[in-house]
Amino acid sequence: MAIEMAAVGTAPSLSVAAEMVGEAPSTVMHRQQGRKSKDEEASRRQKMTAEEEQLVVERCHFHC
């Protein structure tokens, strides 16, 4: 949201936009450069998708 605010001109700079939305300016700058969030990176490293994990859990409950 801060990146959009700076691009549209709602905020005079990316740092000001970051403060307006309550994020650290460095976080917003890194996101603008393409860095993924911690959650996105963690999900990328998973062996199974969330749907596959749910199927395994359901199968285990069925056998118990």
PDB file with one MODEL, atoms N, CA, C and O in Angstrom:
MODEL        1
ATOM      1  N   MET A   1       0.825  -1.182   0.000  1.00  0.00           N
ATOM      2  CA  MET A   1       0.000   0.000   0.000  1.00  0.00           C
ATOM      3  C   MET A   1       0.871   1.248   0.000  1.00  0.00           C
ATOM      4  O   MET A   1       0.552   2.229  -0.673  1.00  0.00           O
ATOM      5  N   ALA A   2       1.971   1.219   0.751  1.00  0.00           N
ATOM      6  CA  ALA A   2       2.858   2.381   0.803  1.00  0.00           C
ATOM      7  C   ALA A   2       3.501   2.630  -0.552  1.00  0.00           C
ATOM      8  O   ALA A   2       3.695   3.781  -0.945  1.00  0.00           O
ATOM      9  N   ILE A   3       3.834   1.564  -1.266  1.00  0.00           N
ATOM     10  CA  ILE A   3       4.449   1.711  -2.589  1.00  0.00           C
ATOM     11  C   ILE A   3       3.471   2.372  -3.550  1.00  0.00           C
ATOM     12  O   ILE A   3       3.856   3.235  -4.339  1.00  0.00           O
ATOM     13  N   GLU A   4       2.213   1.970  -3.485  1.00  0.00           N
ATOM     14  CA  GLU A   4       1.184   2.574  -4.330  1.00  0.00           C
ATOM     15  C   GLU A   4       0.985   4.044  -3.981  1.00  0.00           C
ATOM     16  O   GLU A   4       0.815   4.879  -4.870  1.00  0.00           O
ATOM     17  N   MET A   5       1.006   4.364  -2.681  1.00  0.00           N
ATOM     18  CA  MET A   5       0.824   5.749  -2.249  1.00  0.00           C
ATOM     19  C   MET A   5       1.937   6.638  -2.802  1.00  0.00           C
ATOM     20  O   MET A   5       1.676   7.759  -3.238  1.00  0.00           O
ATOM     21  N   ALA A   6       3.162   6.150  -2.787  1.00  0.00           N
ATOM     22  CA  ALA A   6       4.288   6.923  -3.299  1.00  0.00           C
ATOM     23  C   ALA A   6       4.206   7.047  -4.816  1.00  0.00           C
ATOM     24  O   ALA A   6       4.538   8.096  -5.368  1.00  0.00           O
ATOM     25  N   ALA A   7       3.767   5.987  -5.497  1.00  0.00           N
ATOM     26  CA  ALA A   7       3.680   6.003  -6.953  1.00  0.00           C
ATOM     27  C   ALA A   7       2.594   6.951  -7.441  1.00  0.00           C
ATOM     28  O   ALA A   7       2.780   7.661  -8.429  1.00  0.00           O
ATOM     29  N   VAL A   8       1.470   6.962  -6.751  1.00  0.00           N
ATOM     30  CA  VAL A   8       0.341   7.804  -7.156  1.00  0.00           C
ATOM     31  C   VAL A   8       0.576   9.269  -6.795  1.00  0.00           C
ATOM     32  O   VAL A   8       0.051  10.169  -7.449  1.00  0.00           O
ATOM     33  N   GLY A   9       1.363   9.497  -5.758  1.00  0.00           N
ATOM     34  CA  GLY A   9       1.627  10.869  -5.330  1.00  0.00           C
ATOM     35  C   GLY A   9       0.872  11.261  -4.086  1.00  0.00           C
ATOM     36  O   GLY A   9       0.882  12.431  -3.703  1.00  0.00           O
ATOM     37  N   THR A  10       0.212  10.305  -3.437  1.00  0.00           N
ATOM     38  CA  THR A  10      -0.499  10.583  -2.192  1.00  0.00           C
ATOM     39  C   THR A  10       0.486  10.978  -1.104  1.00  0.00           C
ATOM     40  O   THR A  10       0.192  11.826  -0.261  1.00  0.00           O
ATOM     41  N   ALA A  11       1.658  10.355  -1.132  1.00  0.00           N
ATOM     42  CA  ALA A  11       2.721  10.670  -0.176  1.00  0.00           C
ATOM     43  C   ALA A  11       3.913  11.227  -0.960  1.00  0.00           C
ATOM     44  O   ALA A  11       4.181  10.784  -2.077  1.00  0.00           O
ATOM     45  N   PRO A  12       4.627  12.192  -0.381  1.00  0.00           N
ATOM     46  CA  PRO A  12       5.745  12.807  -1.114  1.00  0.00           C
ATOM     47  C   PRO A  12       6.934  11.869  -1.340  1.00  0.00           C
ATOM     48  O   PRO A  12       7.692  12.059  -2.291  1.00  0.00           O
ATOM     49  N   SER A  13       7.105  10.868  -0.488  1.00  0.00           N
ATOM     50  CA  SER A  13       8.216   9.936  -0.664  1.00  0.00           C
ATOM     51  C   SER A  13       7.830   8.565  -0.126  1.00  0.00           C
ATOM     52  O   SER A  13       6.817   8.404   0.554  1.00  0.00           O
ATOM     53  N   LEU A  14       8.659   7.592  -0.446  1.00  0.00           N
ATOM     54  CA  LEU A  14       8.408   6.239   0.016  1.00  0.00           C
ATOM     55  C   LEU A  14       8.550   6.142   1.537  1.00  0.00           C
ATOM     56  O   LEU A  14       7.811   5.399   2.184  1.00  0.00           O
ATOM     57  N   SER A  15       9.486   6.881   2.099  1.00  0.00           N
ATOM     58  CA  SER A  15       9.674   6.873   3.554  1.00  0.00           C
ATOM     59  C   SER A  15       8.449   7.429   4.275  1.00  0.00           C
ATOM     60  O   SER A  15       8.009   6.873   5.282  1.00  0.00           O
ATOM     61  N   VAL A  16       7.916   8.498   3.769  1.00  0.00           N
ATOM     62  CA  VAL A  16       6.724   9.103   4.377  1.00  0.00           C
ATOM     63  C   VAL A  16       5.535   8.160   4.235  1.00  0.00           C
ATOM     64  O   VAL A  16       4.749   7.998   5.169  1.00  0.00           O
ATOM     65  N   ALA A  17       5.407   7.544   3.074  1.00  0.00           N
ATOM     66  CA  ALA A  17       4.311   6.599   2.854  1.00  0.00           C
ATOM     67  C   ALA A  17       4.426   5.410   3.808  1.00  0.00           C
ATOM     68  O   ALA A  17       3.417   4.934   4.329  1.00  0.00           O
ATOM     69  N   ALA A  18       5.648   4.930   4.040  1.00  0.00           N
ATOM     70  CA  ALA A  18       5.861   3.816   4.960  1.00  0.00           C
ATOM     71  C   ALA A  18       5.417   4.184   6.363  1.00  0.00           C
ATOM     72  O   ALA A  18       4.763   3.388   7.036  1.00  0.00           O
ATOM     73  N   GLU A  19       5.761   5.367   6.805  1.00  0.00           N
ATOM     74  CA  GLU A  19       5.353   5.813   8.138  1.00  0.00           C
ATOM     75  C   GLU A  19       3.840   5.985   8.228  1.00  0.00           C
ATOM     76  O   GLU A  19       3.250   5.737   9.280  1.00  0.00           O
ATOM     77  N   MET A  20       3.211   6.404   7.141  1.00  0.00           N
ATOM     78  CA  MET A  20       1.761   6.605   7.141  1.00  0.00           C
ATOM     79  C   MET A  20       1.017   5.278   7.322  1.00  0.00           C
ATOM     80  O   MET A  20      -0.049   5.250   7.937  1.00  0.00           O
ATOM     81  N   VAL A  21       1.561   4.190   6.798  1.00  0.00           N
ATOM     82  CA  VAL A  21       0.899   2.891   6.923  1.00  0.00           C
ATOM     83  C   VAL A  21       1.430   2.077   8.093  1.00  0.00           C
ATOM     84  O   VAL A  21       0.939   0.980   8.360  1.00  0.00           O
ATOM     85  N   GLY A  22       2.433   2.607   8.793  1.00  0.00           N
ATOM     86  CA  GLY A  22       2.936   1.944   9.985  1.00  0.00           C
ATOM     87  C   GLY A  22       3.987   0.879   9.733  1.00  0.00           C
ATOM     88  O   GLY A  22       4.153  -0.028  10.549  1.00  0.00           O
ATOM     89  N   GLU A  23       4.688   0.971   8.637  1.00  0.00           N
ATOM     90  CA  GLU A  23       5.749   0.015   8.323  1.00  0.00           C
ATOM     91  C   GLU A  23       7.099   0.712   8.392  1.00  0.00           C
ATOM     92  O   GLU A  23       7.191   1.935   8.287  1.00  0.00           O
ATOM     93  N   ALA A  24       8.139  -0.085   8.570  1.00  0.00           N
ATOM     94  CA  ALA A  24       9.490   0.458   8.566  1.00  0.00           C
ATOM     95  C   ALA A  24       9.856   0.836   7.131  1.00  0.00           C
ATOM     96  O   ALA A  24       9.559   0.084   6.202  1.00  0.00           O
ATOM     97  N   PRO A  25      10.493   1.986   6.940  1.00  0.00           N
ATOM     98  CA  PRO A  25      10.871   2.390   5.581  1.00  0.00           C
ATOM     99  C   PRO A  25      11.758   1.357   4.875  1.00  0.00           C
ATOM    100  O   PRO A  25      11.638   1.166   3.665  1.00  0.00           O
ATOM    101  N   SER A  26      12.640   0.697   5.619  1.00  0.00           N
ATOM    102  CA  SER A  26      13.509  -0.304   4.987  1.00  0.00           C
ATOM    103  C   SER A  26      12.703  -1.490   4.465  1.00  0.00           C
ATOM    104  O   SER A  26      13.024  -2.043   3.413  1.00  0.00           O
ATOM    105  N   THR A  27      11.662  -1.882   5.192  1.00  0.00           N
ATOM    106  CA  THR A  27      10.808  -2.987   4.758  1.00  0.00           C
ATOM    107  C   THR A  27      10.123  -2.640   3.446  1.00  0.00           C
ATOM    108  O   THR A  27      10.079  -3.455   2.525  1.00  0.00           O
ATOM    109  N   VAL A  28       9.595  -1.444   3.369  1.00  0.00           N
ATOM    110  CA  VAL A  28       8.887  -1.020   2.156  1.00  0.00           C
ATOM    111  C   VAL A  28       9.860  -0.926   0.981  1.00  0.00           C
ATOM    112  O   VAL A  28       9.523  -1.319  -0.136  1.00  0.00           O
ATOM    113  N   MET A  29      11.054  -0.411   1.227  1.00  0.00           N
ATOM    114  CA  MET A  29      12.043  -0.304   0.146  1.00  0.00           C
ATOM    115  C   MET A  29      12.466  -1.687  -0.349  1.00  0.00           C
ATOM    116  O   MET A  29      12.634  -1.892  -1.551  1.00  0.00           O
ATOM    117  N   HIS A  30      12.639  -2.632   0.571  1.00  0.00           N
ATOM    118  CA  HIS A  30      13.007  -3.982   0.154  1.00  0.00           C
ATOM    119  C   HIS A  30      11.886  -4.643  -0.640  1.00  0.00           C
ATOM    120  O   HIS A  30      12.143  -5.345  -1.618  1.00  0.00           O
ATOM    121  N   ARG A  31      10.659  -4.421  -0.224  1.00  0.00           N
ATOM    122  CA  ARG A  31       9.526  -4.982  -0.966  1.00  0.00           C
ATOM    123  C   ARG A  31       9.455  -4.381  -2.368  1.00  0.00           C
ATOM    124  O   ARG A  31       9.143  -5.079  -3.333  1.00  0.00           O
ATOM    125  N   GLN A  32       9.742  -3.102  -2.474  1.00  0.00           N
ATOM    126  CA  GLN A  32       9.722  -2.441  -3.776  1.00  0.00           C
ATOM    127  C   GLN A  32      10.792  -3.045  -4.693  1.00  0.00           C
ATOM    128  O   GLN A  32      10.610  -3.108  -5.909  1.00  0.00           O
ATOM    129  N   GLN A  33      11.895  -3.484  -4.108  1.00  0.00           N
ATOM    130  CA  GLN A  33      12.979  -4.079  -4.881  1.00  0.00           C
ATOM    131  C   GLN A  33      12.733  -5.549  -5.195  1.00  0.00           C
ATOM    132  O   GLN A  33      13.529  -6.177  -5.893  1.00  0.00           O
ATOM    133  N   GLY A  34      11.626  -6.106  -4.680  1.00  0.00           N
ATOM    134  CA  GLY A  34      11.254  -7.464  -5.029  1.00  0.00           C
ATOM    135  C   GLY A  34      11.419  -8.509  -3.949  1.00  0.00           C
ATOM    136  O   GLY A  34      11.140  -9.683  -4.191  1.00  0.00           O
ATOM    137  N   ARG A  35      11.861  -8.126  -2.770  1.00  0.00           N
ATOM    138  CA  ARG A  35      12.008  -9.103  -1.685  1.00  0.00           C
ATOM    139  C   ARG A  35      10.636  -9.568  -1.233  1.00  0.00           C
ATOM    140  O   ARG A  35       9.701  -8.773  -1.131  1.00  0.00           O
ATOM    141  N   LYS A  36      10.523 -10.861  -0.965  1.00  0.00           N
ATOM    142  CA  LYS A  36       9.260 -11.451  -0.515  1.00  0.00           C
ATOM    143  C   LYS A  36       9.142 -11.339   1.001  1.00  0.00           C
ATOM    144  O   LYS A  36      10.138 -11.170   1.704  1.00  0.00           O
ATOM    145  N   SER A  37       7.911 -11.435   1.491  1.00  0.00           N
ATOM    146  CA  SER A  37       7.692 -11.426   2.935  1.00  0.00           C
ATOM    147  C   SER A  37       8.145 -12.753   3.526  1.00  0.00           C
ATOM    148  O   SER A  37       8.365 -13.718   2.793  1.00  0.00           O
ATOM    149  N   LYS A  38       8.286 -12.806   4.841  1.00  0.00           N
ATOM    150  CA  LYS A  38       8.705 -14.048   5.507  1.00  0.00           C
ATOM    151  C   LYS A  38       7.706 -15.163   5.247  1.00  0.00           C
ATOM    152  O   LYS A  38       8.103 -16.309   5.034  1.00  0.00           O
ATOM    153  N   ASP A  39       6.433 -14.851   5.261  1.00  0.00           N
ATOM    154  CA  ASP A  39       5.401 -15.858   5.025  1.00  0.00           C
ATOM    155  C   ASP A  39       5.475 -16.409   3.601  1.00  0.00           C
ATOM    156  O   ASP A  39       5.335 -17.614   3.389  1.00  0.00           O
ATOM    157  N   GLU A  40       5.694 -15.531   2.633  1.00  0.00           N
ATOM    158  CA  GLU A  40       5.798 -15.976   1.247  1.00  0.00           C
ATOM    159  C   GLU A  40       7.019 -16.871   1.037  1.00  0.00           C
ATOM    160  O   GLU A  40       6.941 -17.878   0.332  1.00  0.00           O
ATOM    161  N   GLU A  41       8.134 -16.506   1.643  1.00  0.00           N
ATOM    162  CA  GLU A  41       9.342 -17.318   1.522  1.00  0.00           C
ATOM    163  C   GLU A  41       9.167 -18.667   2.207  1.00  0.00           C
ATOM    164  O   GLU A  41       9.605 -19.690   1.681  1.00  0.00           O
ATOM    165  N   ALA A  42       8.538 -18.676   3.362  1.00  0.00           N
ATOM    166  CA  ALA A  42       8.321 -19.936   4.079  1.00  0.00           C
ATOM    167  C   ALA A  42       7.427 -20.868   3.273  1.00  0.00           C
ATOM    168  O   ALA A  42       7.698 -22.067   3.200  1.00  0.00           O
ATOM    169  N   SER A  43       6.372 -20.345   2.670  1.00  0.00           N
ATOM    170  CA  SER A  43       5.475 -21.193   1.889  1.00  0.00           C
ATOM    171  C   SER A  43       6.157 -21.711   0.630  1.00  0.00           C
ATOM    172  O   SER A  43       5.830 -22.798   0.154  1.00  0.00           O
ATOM    173  N   ARG A  44       7.094 -20.954   0.090  1.00  0.00           N
ATOM    174  CA  ARG A  44       7.822 -21.386  -1.100  1.00  0.00           C
ATOM    175  C   ARG A  44       8.708 -22.598  -0.794  1.00  0.00           C
ATOM    176  O   ARG A  44       8.927 -23.441  -1.664  1.00  0.00           O
ATOM    177  N   ARG A  45       9.214 -22.687   0.434  1.00  0.00           N
ATOM    178  CA  ARG A  45      10.113 -23.770   0.816  1.00  0.00           C
ATOM    179  C   ARG A  45       9.393 -25.026   1.284  1.00  0.00           C
ATOM    180  O   ARG A  45      10.045 -26.031   1.565  1.00  0.00           O
ATOM    181  N   GLN A  46       8.093 -24.998   1.372  1.00  0.00           N
ATOM    182  CA  GLN A  46       7.334 -26.157   1.837  1.00  0.00           C
ATOM    183  C   GLN A  46       7.364 -27.258   0.789  1.00  0.00           C
ATOM    184  O   GLN A  46       7.364 -26.990  -0.412  1.00  0.00           O
ATOM    185  N   LYS A  47       7.388 -28.493   1.255  1.00  0.00           N
ATOM    186  CA  LYS A  47       7.380 -29.650   0.351  1.00  0.00           C
ATOM    187  C   LYS A  47       5.984 -29.920  -0.203  1.00  0.00           C
ATOM    188  O   LYS A  47       5.831 -30.353  -1.345  1.00  0.00           O
ATOM    189  N   MET A  48       4.961 -29.657   0.627  1.00  0.00           N
ATOM    190  CA  MET A  48       3.581 -29.910   0.215  1.00  0.00           C
ATOM    191  C   MET A  48       2.799 -28.607   0.231  1.00  0.00           C
ATOM    192  O   MET A  48       3.129 -27.665   0.952  1.00  0.00           O
ATOM    193  N   THR A  49       1.767 -28.581  -0.576  1.00  0.00           N
ATOM    194  CA  THR A  49       0.873 -27.432  -0.547  1.00  0.00           C
ATOM    195  C   THR A  49      -0.027 -27.538   0.683  1.00  0.00           C
ATOM    196  O   THR A  49      -0.089 -28.583   1.330  1.00  0.00           O
ATOM    197  N   ALA A  50      -0.709 -26.466   0.990  1.00  0.00           N
ATOM    198  CA  ALA A  50      -1.617 -26.460   2.147  1.00  0.00           C
ATOM    199  C   ALA A  50      -2.730 -27.493   1.959  1.00  0.00           C
ATOM    200  O   ALA A  50      -3.155 -28.127   2.925  1.00  0.00           O
ATOM    201  N   GLU A  51      -3.203 -27.666   0.727  1.00  0.00           N
ATOM    202  CA  GLU A  51      -4.255 -28.643   0.454  1.00  0.00           C
ATOM    203  C   GLU A  51      -3.744 -30.063   0.691  1.00  0.00           C
ATOM    204  O   GLU A  51      -4.458 -30.895   1.252  1.00  0.00           O
ATOM    205  N   GLU A  52      -2.508 -30.343   0.263  1.00  0.00           N
ATOM    206  CA  GLU A  52      -1.938 -31.674   0.480  1.00  0.00           C
ATOM    207  C   GLU A  52      -1.755 -31.960   1.970  1.00  0.00           C
ATOM    208  O   GLU A  52      -2.007 -33.074   2.430  1.00  0.00           O
ATOM    209  N   GLU A  53      -1.320 -30.959   2.714  1.00  0.00           N
ATOM    210  CA  GLU A  53      -1.168 -31.134   4.160  1.00  0.00           C
ATOM    211  C   GLU A  53      -2.507 -31.458   4.807  1.00  0.00           C
ATOM    212  O   GLU A  53      -2.588 -32.327   5.675  1.00  0.00           O
ATOM    213  N   GLN A  54      -3.546 -30.763   4.390  1.00  0.00           N
ATOM    214  CA  GLN A  54      -4.876 -30.998   4.945  1.00  0.00           C
ATOM    215  C   GLN A  54      -5.357 -32.413   4.644  1.00  0.00           C
ATOM    216  O   GLN A  54      -5.981 -33.048   5.494  1.00  0.00           O
ATOM    217  N   LEU A  55      -5.072 -32.912   3.444  1.00  0.00           N
ATOM    218  CA  LEU A  55      -5.452 -34.281   3.089  1.00  0.00           C
ATOM    219  C   LEU A  55      -4.731 -35.297   3.962  1.00  0.00           C
ATOM    220  O   LEU A  55      -5.332 -36.292   4.367  1.00  0.00           O
ATOM    221  N   VAL A  56      -3.463 -35.067   4.260  1.00  0.00           N
ATOM    222  CA  VAL A  56      -2.706 -35.972   5.123  1.00  0.00           C
ATOM    223  C   VAL A  56      -3.308 -35.983   6.530  1.00  0.00           C
ATOM    224  O   VAL A  56      -3.463 -37.042   7.138  1.00  0.00           O
ATOM    225  N   VAL A  57      -3.642 -34.808   7.036  1.00  0.00           N
ATOM    226  CA  VAL A  57      -4.246 -34.731   8.376  1.00  0.00           C
ATOM    227  C   VAL A  57      -5.580 -35.461   8.405  1.00  0.00           C
ATOM    228  O   VAL A  57      -5.856 -36.214   9.338  1.00  0.00           O
ATOM    229  N   GLU A  58      -6.403 -35.243   7.397  1.00  0.00           N
ATOM    230  CA  GLU A  58      -7.704 -35.919   7.333  1.00  0.00           C
ATOM    231  C   GLU A  58      -7.530 -37.436   7.252  1.00  0.00           C
ATOM    232  O   GLU A  58      -8.284 -38.186   7.870  1.00  0.00           O
ATOM    233  N   ARG A  59      -6.561 -37.868   6.507  1.00  0.00           N
ATOM    234  CA  ARG A  59      -6.306 -39.313   6.357  1.00  0.00           C
ATOM    235  C   ARG A  59      -5.847 -39.917   7.694  1.00  0.00           C
ATOM    236  O   ARG A  59      -6.253 -41.021   8.058  1.00  0.00           O
ATOM    237  N   CYS A  60      -5.004 -39.186   8.409  1.00  0.00           N
ATOM    238  CA  CYS A  60      -4.543 -39.667   9.736  1.00  0.00           C
ATOM    239  C   CYS A  60      -5.693 -39.751  10.721  1.00  0.00           C
ATOM    240  O   CYS A  60      -5.786 -40.712  11.485  1.00  0.00           O
ATOM    241  N   HIS A  61      -6.568 -38.757  10.715  1.00  0.00           N
ATOM    242  CA  HIS A  61      -7.727 -38.782  11.613  1.00  0.00           C
ATOM    243  C   HIS A  61      -8.664 -39.938  11.257  1.00  0.00           C
ATOM    244  O   HIS A  61      -9.269 -40.547  12.139  1.00  0.00           O
ATOM    245  N   PHE A  62      -8.780 -40.232   9.972  1.00  0.00           N
ATOM    246  CA  PHE A  62      -9.650 -41.316   9.526  1.00  0.00           C
ATOM    247  C   PHE A  62      -9.144 -42.662  10.058  1.00  0.00           C
ATOM    248  O   PHE A  62      -9.937 -43.504  10.479  1.00  0.00           O
ATOM    249  N   HIS A  63      -7.826 -42.860  10.037  1.00  0.00           N
ATOM    250  CA  HIS A  63      -7.270 -44.128  10.484  1.00  0.00           C
ATOM    251  C   HIS A  63      -7.260 -44.258  12.013  1.00  0.00           C
ATOM    252  O   HIS A  63      -7.197 -45.373  12.529  1.00  0.00           O
ATOM    253  N   CYS A  64      -7.319 -43.181  12.717  1.00  0.00           N
ATOM    254  CA  CYS A  64      -7.348 -43.251  14.183  1.00  0.00           C
ATOM    255  C   CYS A  64      -8.741 -43.575  14.623  1.00  0.00           C
ATOM    256  O   CYS A  64      -9.001 -43.684  15.821  1.00  0.00           O
TER     257      CYS A  64
ENDMDL
END
